Amino acid sequence: MKKVSSILMSIAIVFVIATSCKENKKAETGKVVVKKEIFKKGTFGYDRVFLQKYYKNTIVLESEDKNASLVLSPELQGRVMTSTLGGNMGRSFGWLNYDLIQSGEIKEHFNPTGGEERFWIGPEGGQFSVFFQREASFEFKNWYVPSSIDTDAFETVAKNKSQVTFTKEFDLTNNSGTKFELAVDRKVSLLSKKQINTFLEFDLKDISTVAYETQNTIKNIGTNEWKEASGLLSIWMLCMMTPSPEVTVVVPIKEGSVSEIGTKVNDNYFGKVSADRLKKTERNVFFKADGNSRGKIGVSPSRATSFIGSYDGQNKVLTLLEISEPKSSDKYVNSAWENQKNPYKGDVINSYNDGKLEDGTQMGPFYELESSSPALALKPQEKYTHIQRIYHFKGSASQLNTITLKTLNTTIEEIEVVF
């Protein structure tokens, strides 16, 4: 009898998981049950089970205490789908498009499955774009995300408890007809507290955290040198996060006059961002990222530092994105949808806030933190690696101020009263 009861219990658990995932599209607050634990939508445990159901090769990296965890998908270019600092019951930080994932649909232009950190390639627009076929006009009907950075799987070539390496070789052709043959290597590492302390040069003490580093390498495996005149590529990292009504993006900027180092922020991507959503000081740019108004900002290499961050006042979570500090002399690709006079005067750091389109539809809500590598003028067999680190911290304002004062030039109290 005990054996029969055990079998029946197992069947019941599997049934609940399958039913919960199937009904997720209809129910706003779905649940899944694993080993008698109930995971509500919005928790890491819920997303972990959901992703394992739809992506059979899903990889989980977790700390020894299982509080700091990542979910990765080789099927989606080794994407970090989500993370948590609170174990299965903790908040899930990455935004996921549940409806699209469970539908199995493959869309024509772009498959916005979501994910906390994904590998892309720039530029998006202009005569050197790899999103518009040769000589196509810059209209949405002609915009296609290459399958190599949208739906194609990357191969998993190495894996242990805290690190995974993926690889992929593919070709791209830009709007001007230049063909690129490239190999991509992507290494994702879950960072220990000791490593975090080393990178940020402070003691975390009792602050809860999850952090990871990605090393993203492009190698020119063709026979031709990549030259400015015919177009260059860049490594473009986009991080889709779940918003709350109290998320503020913070961009520390270098001080100086506009005549000397250019404008503080570029907010012309989708029309000017309204003044009640964008604030500027001599040392910072603040951007409201609640997922309720579509807009994007960018910072040039002459203004950018190593960091961009966000603070969620509702959930008391600080997020940082870190890269190597840009050189003002570096050239960055321009992604504007037009024939460009200055194709190498793009931004290095960006943030996007989702919102409704003109027809009233909305993909999210989510917000993004983004970074780009310089434009890559690579000779045959030459390669370049863009390293990005993502950190999430949860603690008191006084604890988090230790971090924000050093990385974002501000305090939690100042961030909370900006908007």
C-alpha positions as CSV (number, residue, x, y, z in Angstrom):
1,M,0.0,0.0,0.0
2,K,2.8,2.4,0.8
3,K,4.4,1.8,-2.6
4,V,1.0,2.5,-4.3
5,S,0.5,5.6,-2.3
6,S,3.9,6.9,-3.2
7,I,3.3,6.3,-6.9
8,L,-0.1,8.1,-6.7
9,M,1.5,11.0,-5.0
10,S,4.2,11.3,-7.7
11,I,1.5,11.2,-10.4
12,A,-0.4,13.9,-8.6
13,I,2.7,16.2,-8.3
14,V,3.5,15.8,-12.0
15,F,-0.2,16.5,-12.8
16,V,-0.2,19.7,-10.8
17,I,3.0,20.9,-12.5
18,A,1.7,20.2,-16.0
19,T,-1.7,21.7,-15.3
20,S,-0.3,24.8,-13.7
21,C,2.1,25.4,-16.6
22,K,-0.7,24.7,-19.1
23,E,-3.1,27.2,-17.5
24,N,-0.4,29.8,-16.9
25,K,-1.6,31.7,-20.0
26,K,-5.1,32.1,-18.5
27,A,-4.2,32.6,-14.8
28,E,-2.5,35.8,-13.7
29,T,-1.1,34.1,-10.5
30,G,-0.1,30.6,-11.5
31,K,1.4,28.1,-9.1
32,V,3.5,24.9,-9.4
33,V,4.1,22.3,-6.7
34,V,7.4,20.4,-6.4
35,K,8.1,18.1,-3.4
36,K,5.1,19.7,-1.6
37,E,6.5,23.2,-2.0
38,I,4.2,25.7,-3.7
39,F,5.9,28.2,-6.0
40,K,3.9,31.2,-6.9
41,K,4.4,33.1,-10.1
42,G,7.1,35.7,-9.6
43,T,9.3,33.3,-7.6
44,F,12.5,31.7,-8.9
45,G,11.1,28.3,-8.2
46,Y,8.1,28.9,-10.5
47,D,10.3,30.2,-13.3
48,R,12.8,27.3,-12.9
49,V,10.1,24.7,-13.2
50,F,8.4,26.5,-16.1
51,L,11.7,26.8,-18.1
52,Q,12.7,23.2,-17.4
53,K,9.3,22.2,-18.9
54,Y,9.8,24.0,-22.2
55,Y,13.6,23.9,-22.6
56,K,14.9,20.4,-22.1
57,N,18.6,21.5,-21.9
58,T,18.0,24.1,-19.2
59,I,21.0,24.6,-16.9
60,V,20.9,25.7,-13.2
61,L,23.9,27.2,-11.5
62,E,23.6,27.7,-7.7
63,S,25.7,28.5,-4.6
64,E,26.3,25.9,-2.0
65,D,23.5,27.3,0.2
66,K,21.3,27.4,-3.0
67,N,20.2,31.0,-2.3
68,A,22.1,32.5,-5.2
69,S,20.9,30.8,-8.4
70,L,20.8,31.2,-12.2
71,V,18.8,29.5,-14.9
72,L,20.4,29.3,-18.4
73,S,19.1,28.2,-21.7
74,P,21.5,26.7,-24.4
75,E,18.5,26.7,-26.7
76,L,18.5,30.5,-26.5
77,Q,22.2,31.3,-27.1
78,G,23.3,30.5,-23.6
79,R,21.0,33.2,-22.2
80,V,20.7,33.8,-18.5
81,M,16.9,33.5,-18.2
82,T,16.6,34.6,-14.6
83,S,18.3,34.7,-11.3
84,T,17.6,35.0,-7.6
85,L,19.3,35.7,-4.3
86,G,16.6,34.0,-2.2
87,G,16.5,30.4,-3.4
88,N,13.4,28.8,-5.0
89,M,11.0,31.0,-2.9
90,G,13.0,34.2,-3.7
91,R,12.0,36.9,-6.2
92,S,12.8,36.0,-9.9
93,F,14.7,39.0,-11.4
94,G,14.5,38.2,-15.2
95,W,11.4,39.0,-17.3
96,L,10.0,36.0,-19.2
97,N,7.4,36.0,-21.9
98,Y,5.4,33.0,-20.6
99,D,2.7,33.1,-23.3
100,L,5.2,33.0,-26.2
101,I,7.4,30.4,-24.6
102,Q,4.6,28.0,-23.9
103,S,2.9,28.6,-27.3
104,G,6.0,27.2,-29.1
105,E,5.3,29.8,-31.8
106,I,8.1,31.1,-34.0
107,K,7.5,34.7,-35.0
108,E,8.6,36.1,-38.3
109,H,10.5,39.2,-37.2
110,F,11.6,38.6,-33.6
111,N,10.9,36.1,-30.8
112,P,10.8,38.1,-27.6
113,T,11.1,35.2,-25.1
114,G,12.7,37.5,-22.5
115,G,15.6,36.6,-20.3
116,E,17.7,38.5,-17.9
117,E,20.9,38.7,-20.0
118,R,21.1,37.9,-23.7
119,F,23.8,38.0,-26.3
120,W,23.1,40.2,-29.3
121,I,25.1,41.9,-32.1
122,G,25.0,45.5,-33.3
123,P,24.3,47.7,-35.1
124,E,20.5,47.4,-35.3
125,G,19.9,50.2,-37.8
126,G,21.8,52.1,-40.5
127,Q,23.7,51.1,-43.6
128,F,25.8,48.7,-41.6
129,S,22.9,47.0,-39.8
130,V,22.7,43.2,-39.6
131,F,18.9,43.4,-38.9
132,F,18.0,44.7,-42.4
133,Q,18.9,42.8,-45.5
134,R,21.0,44.3,-48.3
135,E,19.6,47.7,-49.4
136,A,16.3,47.2,-47.5
137,S,14.7,50.4,-46.3
138,F,14.6,51.0,-42.6
139,E,11.0,50.1,-41.9
140,F,9.6,47.6,-39.5
141,K,8.4,45.3,-42.3
142,N,12.1,44.9,-43.3
143,W,13.5,44.4,-39.7
144,Y,14.4,40.9,-38.9
145,V,16.5,39.6,-35.9
146,P,19.0,37.1,-37.2
147,S,18.1,33.6,-36.1
148,S,21.6,33.1,-34.8
149,I,20.8,35.6,-32.0
150,D,17.1,34.9,-31.7
151,T,16.1,31.2,-32.1
152,D,19.3,29.2,-32.7
153,A,20.8,27.1,-30.0
154,F,24.4,27.5,-28.8
155,E,26.5,24.3,-28.1
156,T,27.4,23.7,-24.5
157,V,31.1,22.8,-24.5
158,A,32.0,22.9,-20.8
159,K,30.1,22.9,-17.5
160,N,30.6,22.6,-13.8
161,K,28.6,23.8,-10.7
162,S,29.4,27.4,-11.1
163,Q,30.3,27.9,-14.8
164,V,29.1,27.1,-18.3
165,T,30.7,27.8,-21.7
166,F,28.8,27.9,-25.0
167,T,29.9,28.3,-28.6
168,K,28.4,29.0,-32.0
169,E,29.7,29.7,-35.5
170,F,27.6,31.6,-38.1
171,D,27.5,34.2,-40.9
172,L,25.9,37.6,-41.0
173,T,25.5,40.0,-43.9
174,N,24.9,43.7,-43.3
175,N,22.7,46.2,-45.1
176,S,25.6,47.3,-47.3
177,G,26.3,43.7,-48.4
178,T,29.3,42.9,-46.3
179,K,29.5,39.3,-45.1
180,F,30.9,38.4,-41.7
181,E,32.1,35.0,-40.7
182,L,32.3,34.7,-36.9
183,A,32.7,32.4,-34.0
184,V,31.1,33.3,-30.7
185,D,32.2,31.9,-27.3
186,R,30.1,32.8,-24.2
187,K,31.2,31.9,-20.7
188,V,28.8,32.4,-17.8
189,S,30.1,32.2,-14.2
190,L,28.1,32.4,-11.0
191,L,30.2,34.6,-8.7
192,S,31.0,33.8,-5.0
193,K,30.8,36.5,-2.3
194,K,34.6,36.5,-2.2
195,Q,34.8,37.2,-5.9
196,I,32.2,40.0,-5.6
197,N,34.1,41.6,-2.8
198,T,37.2,41.5,-5.0
199,F,35.6,43.0,-8.0
200,L,33.8,45.8,-6.1
201,E,36.4,46.2,-3.4
202,F,34.2,46.1,-0.4
203,D,32.9,43.6,2.2
204,L,29.3,42.5,1.6
205,K,28.9,41.3,5.2
206,D,25.2,40.5,5.7
207,I,23.9,41.8,2.3
208,S,22.0,39.1,0.4
209,T,23.3,38.9,-3.2
210,V,23.5,37.0,-6.5
211,A,26.0,38.0,-9.2
212,Y,27.4,36.6,-12.4
213,E,30.0,37.4,-15.0
214,T,29.7,36.7,-18.7
215,Q,32.7,36.7,-21.0
216,N,31.4,37.2,-24.6
217,T,33.9,36.7,-27.4
218,I,33.6,37.3,-31.1
219,K,36.3,35.9,-33.4
220,N,36.7,36.7,-37.1
221,I,37.0,33.3,-38.7
222,G,36.8,34.6,-42.3
223,T,39.5,35.6,-44.7
224,N,38.7,39.3,-44.9
225,E,39.6,42.1,-42.4
226,W,36.6,43.9,-40.9
227,K,36.9,47.6,-41.9
228,E,35.0,50.7,-40.9
229,A,34.3,51.6,-44.6
230,S,32.2,48.4,-45.1
231,G,30.8,48.1,-41.6
232,L,31.8,46.7,-38.2
233,L,30.0,44.6,-35.6
234,S,29.7,45.1,-31.9
235,I,28.8,42.8,-29.0
236,W,25.5,44.0,-27.5
237,M,24.2,42.7,-24.2
238,L,20.6,43.3,-23.2
239,C,19.2,42.6,-19.7
240,M,15.4,42.3,-19.4
241,M,14.3,42.8,-15.8
242,T,10.9,42.6,-14.1
243,P,9.8,46.1,-13.0
244,S,7.8,47.5,-10.1
245,P,6.1,50.9,-9.8
246,E,9.2,52.1,-7.8
247,V,12.1,51.2,-10.1
248,T,14.6,54.0,-10.9
249,V,17.5,53.5,-13.3
250,V,20.6,55.4,-12.2
251,V,23.4,56.2,-14.7
252,P,26.6,57.8,-13.2
253,I,28.2,60.2,-15.7
254,K,31.5,62.0,-16.0
255,E,31.3,65.7,-15.2
256,G,32.1,68.3,-17.8
257,S,30.5,70.8,-20.1
258,V,28.5,69.8,-23.2
259,S,31.1,71.6,-25.4
260,E,33.9,69.5,-23.9
261,I,32.5,66.0,-23.6
262,G,29.0,66.1,-25.3
263,T,25.5,65.8,-24.0
264,K,24.8,64.1,-20.7
265,V,22.3,61.6,-22.1
266,N,20.7,60.7,-25.5
267,D,16.9,60.3,-25.1
268,N,15.9,60.5,-28.8
269,Y,15.6,56.8,-29.5
270,F,11.8,56.7,-29.5
271,G,11.0,60.4,-29.2
272,K,12.0,62.6,-26.3
273,V,11.5,61.2,-22.8
274,S,9.2,63.4,-20.7
275,A,10.7,65.5,-18.0
276,D,8.8,63.7,-15.3
277,R,10.6,60.5,-16.2
278,L,14.2,61.7,-16.8
279,K,16.2,63.8,-14.4
280,K,19.8,65.0,-14.9
281,T,22.4,66.3,-12.4
282,E,26.1,67.0,-12.9
283,R,27.0,63.5,-11.8
284,N,23.9,61.3,-12.6
285,V,21.0,60.6,-14.9
286,F,17.9,59.2,-13.4
287,F,15.3,57.3,-15.5
288,K,11.9,56.0,-14.3
289,A,11.6,52.3,-15.3
290,D,8.2,51.2,-14.2
291,G,7.3,49.5,-17.5
292,N,4.5,52.0,-18.1
293,S,6.0,54.4,-20.7
294,R,8.0,53.4,-23.7
295,G,11.4,55.2,-23.9
296,K,15.1,54.7,-24.2
297,I,18.2,56.5,-23.1
298,G,21.9,56.1,-24.0
299,V,25.2,57.5,-22.7
300,S,28.3,58.0,-24.9
301,P,31.8,56.7,-24.2
302,S,32.9,60.3,-23.2
303,R,30.3,60.4,-20.4
304,A,29.9,56.7,-19.4
305,T,31.6,55.1,-16.4
306,S,31.9,51.3,-15.6
307,F,28.4,51.2,-14.1
308,I,24.7,51.5,-14.7
309,G,22.2,50.4,-12.0
310,S,18.6,50.4,-10.8
311,Y,16.9,50.5,-7.5
312,D,13.5,48.8,-6.8
313,G,12.1,50.7,-3.9
314,Q,9.1,48.4,-3.6
315,N,11.3,45.3,-3.2
316,K,14.4,46.9,-1.7
317,V,16.6,45.5,-4.4
318,L,19.7,47.2,-6.0
319,T,20.9,46.0,-9.4
320,L,24.2,46.8,-11.0
321,L,25.6,46.3,-14.5
322,E,29.4,46.6,-14.7
323,I,31.7,46.7,-17.7
324,S,35.3,48.0,-18.2
325,E,35.3,51.8,-18.2
326,P,35.0,53.0,-21.9
327,K,37.7,55.0,-23.5
328,S,36.5,58.3,-24.9
329,S,38.4,57.5,-28.0
330,D,36.6,54.2,-28.7
331,K,34.1,54.1,-31.5
332,Y,30.7,52.6,-30.9
333,V,28.2,51.5,-33.6
334,N,25.1,53.7,-34.2
335,S,21.8,51.8,-34.3
336,A,19.5,54.6,-35.5
337,W,17.1,53.4,-38.3
338,E,18.4,55.7,-41.0
339,N,21.3,56.2,-43.4
340,Q,23.8,57.6,-41.0
341,K,26.3,60.4,-41.4
342,N,28.1,59.2,-38.2
343,P,27.8,55.3,-38.1
344,Y,30.4,55.1,-35.3
345,K,29.1,57.7,-32.8
346,G,26.8,55.3,-30.9
347,D,26.2,54.9,-27.1
348,V,28.0,52.4,-24.8
349,I,25.4,52.2,-22.0
350,N,21.6,52.1,-22.5
351,S,18.4,51.6,-20.6
352,Y,14.9,50.9,-22.1
353,N,11.6,51.2,-20.4
354,D,8.7,49.2,-21.9
355,G,5.3,50.7,-22.4
356,K,2.2,50.5,-24.6
357,L,2.5,51.0,-28.4
358,E,0.2,53.2,-30.4
359,D,-2.2,50.3,-31.0
360,G,-2.5,49.8,-27.2
361,T,-0.6,46.5,-27.1
362,Q,2.5,45.9,-24.9
363,M,5.1,43.2,-24.9
364,G,6.0,43.4,-21.2
365,P,6.1,45.2,-18.9
366,F,9.8,45.0,-18.4
367,Y,12.8,47.3,-18.4
368,E,16.3,46.8,-19.7
369,L,19.9,47.6,-18.8
370,E,22.3,47.4,-21.8
371,S,25.9,47.6,-22.7
372,S,27.9,47.4,-25.9
373,S,31.5,46.7,-26.9
374,P,33.4,49.1,-29.1
375,A,33.1,48.6,-32.9
376,L,35.2,45.6,-33.8
377,A,37.8,46.1,-36.5
378,L,39.1,42.5,-36.4
379,K,41.6,40.9,-38.7
380,P,41.2,37.2,-39.7
381,Q,41.6,35.0,-36.6
382,E,41.6,38.1,-34.3
383,K,39.1,38.2,-31.5
384,Y,37.6,40.5,-28.8
385,T,36.0,39.8,-25.5
386,H,33.3,41.9,-23.8
387,I,33.0,41.2,-20.1
388,Q,29.8,42.2,-18.2
389,R,28.9,41.6,-14.6
390,I,25.3,41.7,-13.2
391,Y,24.8,42.1,-9.4
392,H,21.6,42.0,-7.4
393,F,21.7,43.1,-3.7
394,K,19.1,43.2,-1.0
395,G,19.6,44.9,2.3
396,S,18.9,48.0,4.4
397,A,19.4,51.5,2.9
398,S,22.5,52.0,5.0
399,Q,23.9,48.7,3.8
400,L,23.2,49.5,0.2
401,N,24.5,53.0,0.4
402,T,28.0,51.5,0.8
403,I,27.6,50.2,-2.7
404,T,25.7,53.0,-4.4
405,L,28.0,55.8,-3.2
406,K,31.0,53.9,-4.7
407,T,29.4,52.8,-8.0
408,L,26.5,55.2,-8.7
409,N,27.5,58.5,-7.1
410,T,24.4,58.6,-5.0
411,T,22.5,57.2,-2.0
412,I,19.3,55.1,-1.7
413,E,17.6,58.0,0.0
414,E,18.4,60.3,-3.0
415,I,17.2,57.7,-5.5
416,E,13.9,57.2,-3.7
417,V,12.9,60.9,-3.9
418,V,13.9,61.6,-7.5
419,F,10.4,60.8,-8.9
